[in-house]
């Protein structure tokens, strides 16, 4: 059995060819490919996102790569009113916190070609005034 999965350049081109839609979403077809094969890689699109809840991943880091536009991240600081995130089935996820905001975080703007590493346990959130697309890679980490 071959455990290696190729995500071809043509799949990335197809993914990036989608028309921007207001809001925050993972783009197809990469979203389905990643889900089917359990690959911790996606392309996230932010369009006119001015408010978003903050989060903390307790056991995985995020590695972001800017594809287009600008996405503003707030990283570090303290999560405001943290609670456990709910899974799709309504149960609590003990590995992820959400919060209303971040106090004392650092603002970092990710542009095309930039990389941003957010270690496990670090509060973060992101906003975008226009259209921004970023690759996200989830990396398991001991906290």
KAWOVEN-V297522 format. One record per residue. N is the residue number from 1. RES is the residue in one small letter. SS is DSSP state (a for helix, b for strand, c for the rest). D_CENTER is the distance of its C-alpha to the mean C-alpha in Angstrom with 2 decimals. Layout:
n: (N;N)
res: (RES;RES)
ss: (SS;SS)
d_center: (D_CENTER;D_CENTER)
//
This chain:
n: (1;2;3;4;5;6;7;8;9;10;11;12;13;14;15;16;17;18;19;20;21;22;23;24;25;26;27;28;29;30;31;32;33;34;35;36;37;38;39;40;41;42;43;44;45;46;47;48;49;50;51;52;53;54;55;56;57;58;59;60;61;62;63;64;65;66;67;68;69;70;71;72;73;74;75;76;77;78;79;80;81;82;83;84;85;86;87;88;89;90;91;92;93;94;95;96;97;98;99;100;101;102;103;104;105;106;107;108;109;110;111;112;113;114;115;116;117;118;119;120;121;122;123;124;125;126;127;128;129;130;131;132;133;134;135;136;137;138;139;140;141;142;143)
res: (x;x;x;x;x;x;x;x;x;x;x;x;x;x;x;x;x;x;x;x;x;x;x;x;x;x;x;x;x;x;x;x;x;x;x;x;x;x;x;x;x;x;x;x;x;x;x;x;x;x;x;x;x;x;x;x;x;x;x;x;x;x;x;x;x;x;x;x;x;x;x;x;x;x;x;x;x;x;x;x;x;x;x;x;x;x;x;x;x;x;x;x;x;x;x;x;x;x;x;x;x;x;x;x;x;x;x;x;x;x;x;x;x;x;x;x;x;x;x;x;x;x;x;x;x;x;x;x;x;x;x;x;x;x;x;x;x;x;x;x;x;x;x)
ss: (c;c;c;c;c;c;c;c;a;a;a;a;a;a;a;a;c;c;c;c;c;c;b;b;b;b;c;c;c;a;a;a;a;a;a;a;a;c;c;c;b;b;b;b;b;b;b;b;b;c;c;c;c;b;b;b;b;c;c;b;b;b;b;b;b;b;b;b;c;b;b;b;b;b;b;c;c;b;b;b;c;c;b;b;b;b;c;c;c;c;c;b;b;b;b;b;b;b;b;c;b;b;b;c;c;b;b;b;b;b;b;c;c;c;b;b;b;b;c;c;c;c;c;b;b;b;b;b;b;b;b;b;b;b;b;b;b;b;b;b;c;c;c)
d_center: (30.70;28.22;24.85;23.49;21.34;21.37;18.76;21.07;20.67;22.02;19.13;16.68;19.26;19.50;15.79;15.91;19.24;18.06;19.10;16.66;16.67;16.31;13.34;9.68;9.42;8.63;11.67;14.80;16.53;13.80;12.16;15.69;16.51;13.64;14.59;18.27;18.28;15.80;13.87;10.56;9.41;7.99;8.10;6.24;9.16;9.93;13.71;15.69;13.31;15.63;14.94;12.00;12.35;11.40;10.29;11.40;10.84;14.46;14.65;11.63;10.19;7.01;8.42;7.26;10.05;11.26;12.99;14.60;15.17;13.95;10.92;12.13;10.42;12.64;12.66;15.39;18.19;18.85;17.07;19.42;20.81;18.56;18.85;17.63;15.01;16.87;16.41;17.26;20.85;21.12;21.39;19.71;16.97;18.44;15.41;13.09;14.25;13.56;15.65;17.08;16.32;16.51;19.93;20.64;17.25;17.13;15.91;14.43;14.24;12.35;14.63;15.41;16.09;14.49;12.56;10.88;11.19;10.23;12.71;12.93;14.56;13.28;12.51;9.81;8.85;8.63;11.29;12.87;16.61;16.87;14.82;11.85;10.13;7.85;7.66;5.20;7.84;8.27;11.67;14.11;15.94;19.02;18.69)
//
